[in-house]
Amino acid sequence: MQLETQYASHLFIFIMLGLGLPLWWKTTEVYRQELPYKDVESLRESFQIVQEVRLILKVKSINGGELAKVIAKECSLPGKFSVVVTPSNYSVEDETLSYLALNLEDFDASLPELEHYHLQIIEVDKSEKPVVLGRRRNLFFEKKTSLNLLAAVIRSILAEEGPTSVVNQDFDGTSDLWNQLSKLRRFASSSFLNVLFTFSNPDPELFDIDWPIEAAIEEYLQPFADNLKDIVDIRPSSQHIYFAPLGVTPRKALHGDGYEISTDLSLLINPLESKLGEQVLPGPTANLVLLVPPARFHPLHLKNRENSDSFIVHRWGGIAFYNPPKDSNGTHWIDMQPVMETFIGQLRLLIGLDIKLPKDVARISLNEKAIADWEVDYLLRLKTIENIAYSTKAIKSLTALLETITNIVISNDVASNVSSSLESIKKSSRLFEKGMLKESYKESLAASERADAAFFDPSMLALLYFPSDQKYAIYVPLFLPVGIPVLLSTWSLLKSFFASSKTEKSNINEQKEKHHQD
């Protein structure tokens, strides 16, 4: 019976140590897929990406070679741009187009598209201002134009104050006030942007107003959206809301008839938020609201807004007041041209088209395009570097966190997204340096989306609040009821083993003595 007890105790110890302990260790370990820590750490903190910018200079009466060298020197910024300027004289075709064109607008429209250059700098005999920017990738200047002004305009077009400041702000906290406000205002990069047009009429029984928004979207917004198709997919929608309160109490205007609002403009949003329904739209949404003031505050204007009755709310949208004529009878139809011009102007700022141009610079009217080709390039540069900077910061923060807290699960999806984001960052940087803006932007957007997917993956929160000390505190007591008898049994076995060994040794000695006596 004693031998069977010893065998049972030994078997129990073997099962606990040989099977139970490894099983417990395996079932309580945290799954952590390997991450490319070294590659992430090697990402450049200073974020120096030098883009090659190719310009072509067409001149009539000045030395193009010398001017090209000076422009390249003045516009090439260390760590930002490497400007290459190719000089050329007017061709016969250029002379013909210039002669046939009635004005710079016609000349700009008749010039062929650029294939291998980012901007065409063209000398003209006479223009409205010393420098005129075209609808396409054309910059016109007069012979007497200051070289400093010409260089300043080119640097502004190349987004000198945009991407560079975005990167500096993200990595070392330095940025001027203009760029800080611009970054706070614009929406983050995304593959699409919902644009929700809302008409708010608080007194529909007094104001019978109709706005043909569907036709206006097709006429004014669609050309704008088509020109941005390589950057963002704009998805328009519209709605009417009624009986929404104003949210603020206007005061009587000091000069003239009507009422005015000067402060607390953000309070206008609160009564609208519950009725807008933007939460049903997936992804980011720009709200563009045309607000009819209540009849008792008619007409209503914004004070100190330079004759503008509209304002922008950062990363939310814009609001514009519409005061219908007092003597309107029956249904009043809104003239949508000024309304849509206001909305598209707000939308331009919300997506990042906030370009500071020097004085003495004119622009050819955009008309139906609503955005110039060189502005599209500006946005591509801005969004690309913004995406790369954000992705770099996101995955470096994530890997640093995962190295510090070893109890966070690293799933295969997280590891795959980190690796994919890292590869997209490198590929986008290479393409950007070569001046391939569209391809670089697509890779940077993919890097940003994958970095977000990795950083906010819900699986990493599974054991975040279950550290090792708590794990042992929970599991160790489960072994105590078993461990105590096992220890007692082991101690009893050891005692019996040593006792039997001692008895056996004593018997052998007695037998030896007895044999010696015989």
C-alpha positions as CSV (number, residue, x, y, z in Angstrom):
1,M,0.0,0.0,0.0
2,Q,2.9,2.3,0.9
3,L,4.5,1.6,-2.5
4,E,1.3,2.4,-4.4
5,T,1.0,5.7,-2.6
6,Q,4.6,6.5,-3.6
7,Y,3.9,5.7,-7.2
8,A,0.7,7.8,-7.2
9,S,2.6,10.8,-5.6
10,H,5.4,10.5,-8.2
11,L,2.9,10.4,-11.0
12,F,1.0,13.4,-9.7
13,I,4.2,15.4,-9.5
14,F,5.2,14.4,-13.0
15,I,1.8,15.4,-14.3
16,M,1.8,18.8,-12.6
17,L,5.4,19.7,-13.5
18,G,5.6,18.0,-16.9
19,L,2.2,18.7,-18.2
20,G,0.3,21.2,-16.1
21,L,3.0,23.8,-15.7
22,P,3.9,24.0,-19.5
23,L,0.2,24.0,-20.3
24,W,-0.4,26.9,-17.9
25,W,2.6,28.8,-19.2
26,K,1.5,28.3,-22.9
27,T,-2.1,29.3,-22.2
28,T,-1.2,32.5,-20.4
29,E,1.5,33.8,-22.8
30,V,0.8,36.9,-24.9
31,Y,0.9,36.5,-28.7
32,R,3.3,39.0,-30.2
33,Q,4.1,38.9,-33.9
34,E,7.6,40.3,-34.8
35,L,7.7,43.9,-35.9
36,P,10.4,45.6,-38.0
37,Y,11.7,47.7,-35.1
38,K,15.1,48.5,-36.7
39,D,13.5,49.7,-39.9
40,V,11.1,51.9,-38.1
41,E,13.8,53.3,-35.9
42,S,15.8,54.1,-39.0
43,L,13.1,56.5,-40.3
44,R,14.6,60.0,-40.5
45,E,13.6,62.2,-37.6
46,S,14.4,65.4,-39.5
47,F,12.3,64.2,-42.4
48,Q,14.5,65.7,-45.2
49,I,12.9,64.8,-48.5
50,V,14.3,66.8,-51.4
51,Q,11.9,67.0,-54.3
52,E,13.2,67.5,-57.8
53,V,11.1,70.3,-59.4
54,R,11.4,70.7,-63.2
55,L,10.6,74.1,-64.7
56,I,10.7,75.4,-68.2
57,L,11.5,79.0,-69.0
58,K,10.3,80.5,-72.2
59,V,11.7,84.0,-73.0
60,K,11.5,86.5,-75.8
61,S,14.0,89.4,-75.2
62,I,16.1,88.4,-72.3
63,N,19.0,85.9,-71.7
64,G,17.2,82.8,-70.8
65,G,20.2,80.8,-69.7
66,E,21.3,83.4,-67.2
67,L,17.8,83.9,-65.8
68,A,17.3,80.1,-65.5
69,K,20.5,79.8,-63.4
70,V,19.3,82.6,-61.1
71,I,15.8,81.2,-60.7
72,A,17.2,77.7,-60.0
73,K,19.5,79.2,-57.3
74,E,16.8,81.4,-55.7
75,C,14.1,78.7,-55.6
76,S,16.2,75.7,-54.7
77,L,15.8,75.3,-50.9
78,P,18.1,73.0,-49.0
79,G,16.2,70.0,-47.6
80,K,13.1,70.9,-49.6
81,F,13.4,71.5,-53.3
82,S,16.0,70.9,-56.0
83,V,14.8,73.1,-58.8
84,V,15.9,72.4,-62.4
85,V,15.1,75.1,-64.9
86,T,15.3,74.4,-68.6
87,P,15.6,77.7,-70.7
88,S,14.2,78.0,-74.2
89,N,13.2,80.7,-76.6
90,Y,9.7,81.2,-78.0
91,S,9.0,78.7,-80.8
92,V,7.1,79.5,-83.9
93,E,4.0,77.8,-82.4
94,D,4.3,79.9,-79.3
95,E,4.6,83.1,-81.3
96,T,1.6,82.2,-83.3
97,L,-0.5,81.4,-80.2
98,S,0.6,84.6,-78.6
99,Y,-0.3,86.6,-81.6
100,L,-3.8,85.0,-82.1
101,A,-4.7,85.2,-78.4
102,L,-6.9,88.2,-77.5
103,N,-5.6,88.2,-73.9
104,L,-3.6,86.2,-71.4
105,E,-6.6,84.0,-70.6
106,D,-6.8,82.8,-74.2
107,F,-3.0,82.4,-74.4
108,D,-3.1,80.3,-71.2
109,A,-5.9,78.1,-72.5
110,S,-4.2,77.6,-75.9
111,L,-0.8,76.4,-74.6
112,P,-0.2,72.7,-74.8
113,E,-0.2,70.6,-71.6
114,L,3.1,70.0,-69.9
115,E,4.4,66.4,-70.0
116,H,7.7,66.5,-68.2
117,Y,7.6,69.8,-66.3
118,H,5.8,71.0,-63.2
119,L,5.5,74.6,-64.2
120,Q,6.0,76.8,-67.3
121,I,7.4,80.3,-66.8
122,I,6.6,82.5,-69.8
123,E,7.7,86.0,-70.6
124,V,5.0,88.2,-72.1
125,D,5.0,91.8,-73.4
126,K,2.3,93.2,-71.2
127,S,0.1,91.9,-68.4
128,E,-2.3,93.1,-65.7
129,K,0.3,92.6,-62.9
130,P,4.1,91.9,-63.0
131,V,3.2,88.2,-62.4
132,V,0.1,86.5,-63.5
133,L,-0.9,82.9,-62.7
134,G,-2.8,80.9,-65.2
135,R,-5.5,78.2,-64.8
136,R,-3.0,75.6,-65.9
137,R,0.6,75.1,-65.0
138,N,1.6,78.5,-66.5
139,L,3.2,81.6,-64.9
140,F,3.4,84.8,-67.0
141,F,5.8,87.6,-66.2
142,E,6.9,90.9,-67.7
143,K,10.4,91.7,-68.6
144,K,10.6,94.3,-65.9
145,T,9.4,92.0,-63.2
146,S,11.6,91.9,-60.1
147,L,13.6,88.6,-59.8
148,N,12.8,88.5,-56.0
149,L,9.1,88.7,-56.7
150,L,9.3,86.0,-59.4
151,A,11.2,83.7,-57.1
152,A,8.8,84.3,-54.2
153,V,5.8,83.4,-56.4
154,I,7.5,80.2,-57.6
155,R,8.3,79.2,-54.0
156,S,4.7,79.8,-52.9
157,I,3.4,77.7,-55.8
158,L,5.8,74.9,-54.8
159,A,4.2,74.9,-51.3
160,E,7.2,76.3,-49.5
161,E,5.0,77.4,-46.6
162,G,2.9,74.3,-46.7
163,P,4.5,70.8,-46.5
164,T,7.7,72.1,-45.0
165,S,5.8,73.8,-42.1
166,V,3.6,70.7,-41.7
167,V,6.6,68.5,-41.2
168,N,8.4,70.9,-38.9
169,Q,5.4,71.3,-36.8
170,D,4.8,67.5,-36.6
171,F,8.4,66.7,-35.7
172,D,10.0,69.6,-33.8
173,G,7.0,71.8,-32.9
174,T,8.0,74.8,-35.0
175,S,5.6,76.6,-37.3
176,D,4.4,80.1,-38.0
177,L,0.9,81.2,-37.0
178,W,-0.4,81.1,-40.6
179,N,0.4,77.5,-41.1
180,Q,-0.8,76.5,-37.7
181,L,-4.2,78.0,-38.5
182,S,-4.2,76.4,-41.9
183,K,-3.5,73.0,-40.5
184,L,-6.2,73.3,-37.9
185,R,-8.7,74.4,-40.5
186,R,-8.3,71.7,-43.1
187,F,-9.5,68.2,-43.0
188,A,-7.1,65.4,-42.6
189,S,-6.2,63.4,-45.8
190,S,-8.8,60.8,-46.8
191,S,-9.7,58.9,-49.9
192,F,-13.1,60.6,-49.9
193,L,-14.9,63.6,-48.4
194,N,-18.7,63.9,-47.9
195,V,-20.0,67.4,-48.7
196,L,-23.4,67.9,-47.1
197,F,-25.3,71.0,-48.3
198,T,-28.0,72.0,-45.8
199,F,-30.7,74.7,-46.2
200,S,-32.0,75.9,-42.9
201,N,-35.3,77.8,-42.8
202,P,-36.5,78.5,-39.3
203,D,-39.8,80.2,-40.5
204,P,-41.0,78.2,-43.5
205,E,-44.5,79.6,-43.0
206,L,-43.2,83.1,-43.6
207,F,-40.4,82.4,-46.1
208,D,-41.3,80.2,-49.0
209,I,-37.9,79.7,-50.5
210,D,-36.7,77.2,-53.1
211,W,-33.0,76.5,-53.8
212,P,-32.1,74.4,-56.8
213,I,-29.2,72.6,-55.1
214,E,-29.1,69.6,-57.4
215,A,-28.6,71.7,-60.5
216,A,-26.1,73.9,-58.6
217,I,-24.0,70.9,-57.6
218,E,-23.9,69.7,-61.2
219,E,-22.9,73.1,-62.5
220,Y,-20.5,74.4,-59.9
221,L,-19.3,71.6,-57.6
222,Q,-18.9,68.8,-60.1
223,P,-16.1,70.5,-62.2
224,F,-14.3,71.3,-59.0
225,A,-14.7,67.7,-57.8
226,D,-13.5,66.4,-61.2
227,N,-10.3,68.3,-61.0
228,L,-9.7,66.9,-57.5
229,K,-10.3,63.2,-58.4
230,D,-6.7,62.3,-58.0
231,I,-6.7,63.6,-54.5
232,V,-10.1,63.0,-52.9
233,D,-13.5,61.7,-54.0
234,I,-16.0,64.4,-53.2
235,R,-19.4,62.9,-52.5
236,P,-22.2,65.6,-52.4
237,S,-25.6,65.3,-50.7
238,S,-28.2,67.8,-49.7
239,Q,-31.1,68.3,-47.2
240,H,-33.6,70.8,-45.9
241,I,-34.1,71.4,-42.2
242,Y,-36.8,73.6,-40.6
243,F,-37.6,75.3,-37.3
244,A,-34.0,75.2,-36.1
245,P,-33.4,78.0,-33.6
246,L,-30.6,80.5,-34.2
247,G,-28.7,79.8,-31.0
248,V,-27.6,83.4,-30.4
249,T,-29.5,86.7,-29.9
250,P,-28.4,89.3,-32.5
251,R,-28.3,92.9,-31.6
252,K,-29.7,95.9,-33.5
253,A,-27.2,97.2,-36.1
254,L,-25.6,100.5,-35.1
255,H,-25.6,101.7,-38.6
256,G,-28.4,101.0,-41.1
257,D,-31.3,98.6,-40.9
258,G,-31.3,95.1,-39.6
259,Y,-29.3,93.1,-37.0
260,E,-25.8,91.9,-36.6
261,I,-23.7,89.2,-34.9
262,S,-20.1,89.8,-33.9
263,T,-19.1,87.1,-31.4
264,D,-20.1,83.6,-30.4
265,L,-20.4,82.4,-33.9
266,S,-19.7,78.9,-32.9
267,L,-23.0,78.9,-30.9
268,L,-24.8,78.9,-34.3
269,I,-23.7,75.3,-34.8
270,N,-25.2,73.8,-31.6
271,P,-28.9,74.0,-32.7
272,L,-28.0,72.7,-36.1
273,E,-25.9,69.7,-35.0
274,S,-28.9,67.6,-33.8
275,K,-30.7,68.1,-37.1
276,L,-27.9,67.8,-39.6
277,G,-27.7,64.0,-39.5
278,E,-24.1,64.0,-40.6
279,Q,-23.5,61.0,-38.3
280,V,-25.2,58.7,-40.9
281,L,-22.5,59.5,-43.4
282,P,-19.4,57.3,-43.2
283,G,-16.1,59.1,-43.1
284,P,-15.3,62.9,-42.8
285,T,-18.0,65.3,-43.7
286,A,-17.9,69.0,-44.6
287,N,-21.1,70.8,-43.7
288,L,-22.0,73.7,-45.9
289,V,-25.1,75.4,-44.4
290,L,-27.2,78.2,-46.0
291,L,-29.0,79.7,-43.1
292,V,-32.0,81.9,-43.4
293,P,-32.3,84.1,-40.3
294,P,-35.6,84.2,-38.3
295,A,-38.1,86.8,-39.5
296,R,-37.8,88.9,-36.4
297,F,-34.0,89.3,-37.0
298,H,-34.3,90.1,-40.7
299,P,-31.9,91.1,-42.3
300,L,-29.0,89.6,-40.3
301,H,-25.4,90.3,-41.1
302,L,-22.0,89.4,-39.6
303,K,-20.1,92.4,-38.1
304,N,-16.5,93.1,-39.1
305,R,-16.5,90.5,-41.9
306,E,-15.6,92.7,-44.8
307,N,-19.1,92.6,-46.3
308,S,-19.2,88.8,-46.1
309,D,-22.0,87.0,-44.3
310,S,-20.2,83.7,-44.1
311,F,-17.6,82.1,-41.9
312,I,-15.7,78.8,-41.5
313,V,-15.6,76.4,-38.6
314,H,-12.4,74.4,-38.5
315,R,-12.7,70.8,-39.7
316,W,-16.5,71.1,-39.6
317,G,-17.6,73.2,-42.5
318,G,-19.0,76.7,-43.2
319,I,-22.1,78.7,-42.7
320,A,-23.5,81.5,-44.9
321,F,-26.5,83.8,-44.2
322,Y,-29.1,84.4,-46.8
323,N,-31.5,87.3,-46.3
324,P,-34.5,86.9,-48.7
325,P,-36.1,90.1,-50.1
326,K,-38.7,91.6,-47.8
327,D,-41.2,92.2,-50.6
328,S,-41.0,88.7,-52.1
329,N,-44.4,87.2,-52.8
330,G,-45.0,83.5,-53.4
331,T,-42.0,81.2,-53.8
332,H,-38.7,82.9,-53.9
333,W,-35.9,81.3,-56.0
334,I,-32.4,81.7,-54.8
335,D,-29.7,82.7,-57.2
336,M,-27.2,79.9,-56.6
337,Q,-24.2,81.4,-58.3
338,P,-23.0,83.6,-55.4
339,V,-24.1,80.9,-52.9
340,M,-22.0,78.2,-54.6
341,E,-19.1,80.6,-55.0
342,T,-19.1,81.1,-51.3
343,F,-19.4,77.4,-50.6
344,I,-16.6,76.4,-53.0
345,G,-14.4,79.1,-51.5
346,Q,-15.0,77.6,-48.0
347,L,-14.4,74.1,-49.4
348,R,-11.1,75.2,-50.9
349,L,-9.9,76.3,-47.5
350,L,-11.2,73.2,-45.8
351,I,-9.2,70.9,-48.0
352,G,-6.0,72.9,-47.7
353,L,-6.0,75.4,-50.6
354,D,-4.8,78.3,-48.4
355,I,-1.9,79.8,-50.5
356,K,-0.2,83.0,-49.5
357,L,0.8,84.8,-52.7
358,P,2.9,88.0,-52.7
359,K,1.4,91.3,-53.7
360,D,1.5,92.4,-57.3
361,V,0.4,88.9,-58.4
362,A,-2.8,88.4,-60.4
363,R,-4.7,85.3,-61.3
364,I,-6.6,84.4,-64.4
365,S,-10.2,83.8,-63.5
366,L,-10.9,80.1,-62.9
367,N,-14.5,80.3,-64.1
368,E,-16.0,76.8,-64.3
369,K,-12.8,75.0,-63.2
370,A,-12.8,76.4,-59.7
371,I,-9.2,75.1,-59.2
372,A,-6.1,75.6,-61.2
373,D,-3.8,72.7,-62.3
374,W,-0.9,74.2,-60.3
375,E,-3.1,74.3,-57.2
376,V,-3.8,70.5,-57.7
377,D,0.0,70.0,-57.6
378,Y,0.2,72.2,-54.5
379,L,-2.3,70.0,-52.8
380,L,-0.5,66.8,-53.9
381,R,2.7,68.1,-52.3
382,L,1.0,69.3,-49.2
383,K,-1.1,66.1,-48.6
384,T,1.8,63.8,-49.5
385,I,4.2,65.2,-47.0
386,E,1.5,65.5,-44.4
387,N,0.6,61.8,-44.8
388,I,4.2,60.7,-44.7
389,A,4.9,62.8,-41.6
390,Y,1.7,61.5,-39.9
391,S,2.4,57.8,-40.8
392,T,6.0,58.1,-39.7
393,K,5.0,59.5,-36.3
394,A,2.2,57.0,-35.9
395,I,4.2,53.8,-36.4
396,K,7.2,55.1,-34.5
397,S,4.9,55.9,-31.5
398,L,3.3,52.5,-31.8
399,T,6.5,50.5,-31.9
400,A,7.9,52.5,-29.0
401,L,4.7,51.7,-27.0
402,L,4.8,48.0,-27.9
403,E,8.5,47.8,-26.9
404,T,7.7,49.4,-23.5
405,I,4.6,47.4,-22.6
406,T,5.3,43.8,-23.4
407,N,1.9,42.5,-22.4
408,I,0.1,44.1,-25.4
409,V,-1.0,41.6,-28.1
410,I,0.6,42.1,-31.5
411,S,-1.6,40.3,-34.0
412,N,-0.8,39.3,-37.5
413,D,-3.0,42.1,-38.8
414,V,-1.1,44.8,-36.7
415,A,2.3,43.5,-37.8
416,S,1.1,43.4,-41.5
417,N,-0.2,47.0,-41.3
418,V,2.9,48.3,-39.7
419,S,5.1,46.6,-42.4
420,S,2.9,47.8,-45.2
421,S,2.8,51.3,-43.9
422,L,6.6,51.3,-43.6
423,E,7.0,50.1,-47.2
424,S,4.5,52.7,-48.5
425,I,6.4,55.5,-46.7
426,K,9.6,54.5,-48.3
427,K,8.0,54.1,-51.7
428,S,6.2,57.4,-51.5
429,S,9.4,59.2,-50.4
430,R,11.2,57.8,-53.4
431,L,8.5,58.8,-55.8
432,F,8.2,62.3,-54.3
433,E,11.9,62.9,-54.7
434,K,11.5,62.1,-58.4
435,G,8.6,64.6,-58.8
436,M,6.0,61.9,-59.4
437,L,3.3,63.6,-57.4
438,K,0.2,61.6,-58.1
439,E,1.9,58.2,-57.5
440,S,3.6,59.5,-54.4
441,Y,0.3,60.8,-53.0
442,K,-1.4,57.5,-53.4
443,E,1.3,55.6,-51.6
444,S,1.4,58.2,-48.8
445,L,-2.4,57.9,-48.4
446,A,-2.1,54.1,-48.2
447,A,0.7,54.5,-45.6
448,S,-1.5,56.8,-43.5
449,E,-4.5,54.5,-43.7
450,R,-2.5,51.4,-42.7
451,A,-0.8,53.3,-39.9
452,D,-4.2,54.2,-38.5
453,A,-5.4,50.6,-38.9
454,A,-2.4,49.4,-36.9
455,F,-2.5,52.1,-34.2
456,F,-6.2,51.7,-33.5
457,D,-6.5,48.0,-33.8
458,P,-8.9,46.8,-31.1
459,S,-7.0,43.5,-30.5
460,M,-4.1,45.4,-28.8
461,L,-6.4,46.3,-25.9
462,A,-7.2,42.7,-25.1
463,L,-4.6,42.3,-22.3
464,L,-3.5,45.9,-21.9
465,Y,-5.0,46.0,-18.3
466,F,-3.9,42.5,-17.4
467,P,-0.2,42.8,-16.4
468,S,2.0,39.9,-15.2
469,D,1.7,40.5,-11.5
470,Q,-2.1,40.2,-11.7
471,K,-1.7,37.1,-13.9
472,Y,0.3,35.4,-11.2
473,A,-2.0,36.6,-8.5
474,I,-4.9,35.0,-10.2
475,Y,-3.4,31.7,-11.3
476,V,-1.1,30.8,-8.3
477,P,-3.9,30.3,-5.8
478,L,-5.3,27.6,-8.1
479,F,-2.2,25.5,-7.5
480,L,-2.2,25.9,-3.7
481,P,-4.8,23.2,-2.8
482,V,-2.8,20.8,-4.9
483,G,0.6,22.1,-4.0
484,I,0.4,21.6,-0.2
485,P,-0.4,17.9,-0.3
486,V,2.1,17.4,-3.0
487,L,4.8,19.0,-0.9
488,L,3.7,17.0,2.2
489,S,3.7,13.8,0.1
490,T,7.1,14.6,-1.3
491,W,8.5,15.3,2.2
492,S,7.0,12.0,3.4
493,L,8.6,10.2,0.5
494,L,12.0,11.7,1.2
495,K,11.8,10.8,4.9
496,S,10.8,7.2,4.1
497,F,13.5,7.0,1.5
498,F,16.2,8.1,3.8
499,A,14.8,6.0,6.7
500,S,14.7,2.9,4.5
501,S,18.2,3.6,3.2
502,K,19.4,4.0,6.8
503,T,17.8,0.7,7.9
504,E,19.1,-1.2,4.9
505,K,22.6,0.2,5.6
506,S,22.3,-0.9,9.2
507,N,21.2,-4.4,8.2
508,I,24.2,-4.7,5.9
509,N,26.6,-3.7,8.6
510,E,25.1,-6.2,11.0
511,Q,25.4,-9.0,8.5
512,K,29.0,-8.1,7.8
513,E,29.8,-8.2,11.6
514,K,28.0,-11.5,12.0
515,H,29.9,-13.0,9.0
516,H,33.2,-11.7,10.5
517,Q,32.4,-13.4,13.8
518,D,31.7,-16.7,12.1
